[in-house]
Amino acid sequence: MSTPSIPVIEQTAGKGAARAARRGVGRKKGSHGGGADRRPGWITYTILTAFILISAYPLYFTFLLSSSTSAEIAQNPVPSLIPGGEFLANLQRVFEADIDLVRATGNSLIVAVVTSASVVFFSTLAGYSFSKLRFRGRGPLLVFVIATMAVPTQLGVVPLYIVMRELHLTGNLLAVILPALVTAFGVFWMTQYLDSALPYELIEAARVDGASMFRTFWSVALPAARPAAAMLALFTFITSWTNFFWPSIVLGTQNPTLPVALKLLQAGFFQDMPLIMAGVVLSIIPLLVLFLVAGRQLVAGIMAGAVKG
């Protein structure tokens, strides 16, 4: 027998009975985890707000420095929380500086987009092979790939530079793109995700329909890996966009990426801090736009991938 609704109880037994029934429903929901309609308390919101402020303060501090003058920073290294009025002037000085900012931004965009697409594709392909295919040496090979993450990047700089010099790629964007076409972290990430998110039944159904090995990967595995692939693409884009160490070595100052070009704003014996910070804020703007545009879709994709039915 179904339980009468609260409006029916209010009509038949009065408002007091309806309030008691409503409290009983709330206690029943609370016994099963709080119910779907239960909202977080003020303590949760306070902690979240504190973490957001702590995380956003370095970016805001950079903006404060970029909106000040060198004299103001010399007098007060820690500026007030109110921005100054020199941000647009400092930003104009960045564009007028002796660096090819447009070319550097284009180079960073090319490197970030190409490496993000290649890392997602090859990492998903390798993750599909490691998680769903059966071949000899699969386990030791996966362990070897993961173990390469423990090797510091700096140890491979000298031999990698020699290889790029022998291939006559120094100063070319290919010298930055080729070593980053696939990453061990990406392979590990996609292997773990596809191992639990892609049922064998879908693969077997595709093979029964006559799909080839690559067709099964393209039509079945790649769509299933979309939530994890979106996050991997975002992480790879940010890493490529902010990478300074290897591009500064192999590209130099003739064909720089954006972080290398911003380094040229620093003079030898004098640091124009407002100018440098204005350049840093300018380099962060594309990342903020990316988060604003793709953030909701990424969260929706993760939640969709987490739901199993």
Disulfide bonds with the S-S distance in Angstrom:
none
